[in-house]
Amino acid sequence: MTIGKGKRPRDPNQLAKWIVEQSTAEAPAEQPVSVPANLSQYMAAMGRKGGMVGGKRRLVTMTATQRKKAAQKAAAARWGKKSG
């Protein structure tokens, strides 16, 4: 027989028993999610955390030419110059 969510049994009788057990098993009671008092501040903090990780990871994965293009685009947007 199997344990947990492993492979399903090959024997048709055991498979039928496994399917019945899986379909009739009671789901564990879900824990209520606590919502912070100021949800917008919480979501902003989560986004900031992801942004800090994402920028560093992006820097590592970009090539030198990709970084240069991104920097030029950012400088053009910052200073209002039209890039050609």
C-alpha positions in Angstrom: 0.0 0.0 0.0 1.1 3.6 -0.2 1.8 6.2 2.4 0.6 9.8 2.1 0.4 11.2 -1.4 2.8 8.7 -3.0 2.2 6.4 -6.0 -1.1 4.8 -6.5 -1.3 1.1 -5.9 -1.3 -1.2 -9.0 -3.7 -3.8 -7.7 -7.3 -2.9 -8.8 -8.8 -3.7 -5.4 -6.2 -1.7 -3.5 -6.6 1.1 -6.0 -10.4 1.2 -5.5 -9.9 1.2 -1.7 -7.3 4.0 -2.0 -9.7 6.1 -4.2 -12.5 5.7 -1.7 -10.3 6.7 1.2 -9.0 9.7 -0.7 -12.4 10.9 -1.7 -14.1 10.4 1.7 -11.3 11.6 3.9 -12.1 14.7 5.9 -10.0 17.8 5.0 -8.1 19.3 7.9 -9.7 22.4 9.4 -8.3 25.5 7.9 -6.7 28.1 10.2 -8.3 31.5 9.9 -6.0 34.0 8.2 -5.3 37.0 10.4 -5.6 40.3 8.5 -3.4 43.1 9.7 -5.0 46.3 10.8 -3.6 48.3 7.9 -3.7 45.9 4.9 -2.3 48.4 2.4 0.9 48.9 4.5 1.3 45.1 4.8 0.9 44.6 1.1 3.4 47.4 0.4 5.9 45.8 2.7 5.5 42.5 0.9 5.9 44.1 -2.5 9.0 46.0 -1.4 10.5 42.8 0.0 10.0 41.0 -3.4 11.3 44.0 -5.3 14.5 44.0 -3.3 15.1 40.3 -4.0 14.1 40.6 -7.7 16.4 43.5 -8.5 19.4 41.7 -7.1 18.6 38.5 -8.9 17.9 40.4 -12.1 21.3 42.1 -11.9 23.1 38.7 -11.5 21.3 37.1 -14.5 21.6 40.1 -16.9 24.5 40.3 -19.3 26.7 43.4 -19.5 25.0 44.6 -22.7 21.5 44.1 -21.2 22.5 46.1 -18.1 23.9 48.9 -20.3 20.6 49.0 -22.3 18.5 49.1 -19.2 20.7 51.9 -17.7 20.5 53.9 -20.9 16.7 53.5 -21.0 16.4 54.5 -17.3 18.7 57.6 -17.8 16.6 58.6 -20.9 13.4 58.3 -18.9 14.9 60.1 -15.9 16.2 63.1 -17.9 13.5 63.3 -20.5 15.8 62.6 -23.4 14.4 60.7 -26.4 16.4 57.6 -27.2 16.8 56.7 -30.9 
